[in-house]
Amino acid sequence: MAIPSAYESLEYESSRMLKKARKQLRKINEYAPMFREMSEDDLKDYYHEWLESIGEFNMSNKKQVVVLYALAREVTFRLTGKFQYDVQVLGALSALERNMIQMATGSGKTLTLILPVVAFGLMHKGVYVLTVNDYLSKRDWEETKPIYDWFELSNGYVSHDDEDPEQQAVFAKDIIYCTNSTLGFAYLNSELASDIGHDMKLIKRPLFAAIIDEADEILMDDARNPLIIASATDISGDFDDVEFNGKSHSIQGIVDVLKTMSNMGYDDDAGGQPYIDDRAMDEIQERLGVGDEMFDNHKLMHVVYSATNALFQYRAYTDYIVKAEPDEDTGSRIVLIDKATGRLAKGRTLSDNMHAFLEMKEGVFSGQSNDSSIQITYQTLFNLFQTIAGVSGTLGTSYKEFIDIYETGVVLIPDRLPNQLKQVTHLYATNMSLYDDLVMKTRFYISAHHPVLIGAMSDIGVDIISNILTNHGIEHKTLVSTDTNEDVVVADAGKPGSVVVT
């Protein structure tokens, strides 16, 4: 068995950066007693005099960074009652030099990021602080806003739902809090816009700096999924019927016939993905009343393969939901579920007309499709920035991909105290055994006044677990893709004895 080299580890990759950062940390700590003794007015006067003396802030100037970080640390303490620990300052220093930073869950990433955000903000070129959902983004901005205001840096939070003038105003600020998708679609809209009249460029300046929370999810898991701005196209004529052997076959009729198939193959090596094996193809030919000559009809084959994918690969309440009213962005009642977040991916559709086949499967065909006007992947988007930094609790072995794809360094920040997290895997012979143990463990943690969070793979899984807990008299709340009260549920989720299933 090959023994992994110590020189190919996250710890080794981090050592050089941490050695430099610790030297700066010692100098930052030397300023702490002086700043702590200053009055509020003296501290503000010191800041103004320091700004005047340096002219423009230069992030490459280590002395300037030391003073700013020491000052921002003290301001954070005075305004929030929280003080960045030494290990958090190490992470904040690493964020200035295009690094991906691993910090353990619960180690205070939000507090850590205040320092580099202030530093990038002082460049007045725009720093984007990105998270995966709007609730967290707005919450983090509201908590940190008083600090940015103290440093007289313009700052704001922007949502994809905000009106164009509001978005444009926030994107022009020193510090911008938003989700990665909000930034992505704003960038695409800006590339398409003429900036004449109401056709506004939301982002007018070059992309300078981005600090990305949950970097592995955004830059790796979702990196190649394109963000697409599409225009609606009438496809009702193309999806009316298909000619074969002199007969006209209704495409909706083909989909309805294939719904009742019983011989689909499932590939165990591909996680149980359905596919058309020989038995399935024989059944398809029998049900449609066709022979092997169907293989020469490319449109029919496209319909068959697309229909079976829609019917057997995509699952309601796991991959998508059917809304009562059409989505305002796509015009379709089929709305996809983002697998990474469990939330509705509004405005997103499947390619190659697969979305139309899903509509036919559910009996809500709209006759519309979306042709791509412009698209971009996160991998391309974040390589447009002059500098990026990311934080995550789990860089794991993917750290090499960050180096290769984004040309970043990687830094593992040590824990301030021994980590008390225990991660244990349990194996169950049956689902019933799993659910019985889930109920027992939930009751145990409630009695010990601990909050309980139960994760499921889909909205259907949430419903199953919720019914089991209800039948056992356990009070709980659920959070699924269609819920709009996420902030209310999350706000109560950490209370002793609370139970949330999501």
Disulfide bonds with the S-S distance in Angstrom:
none
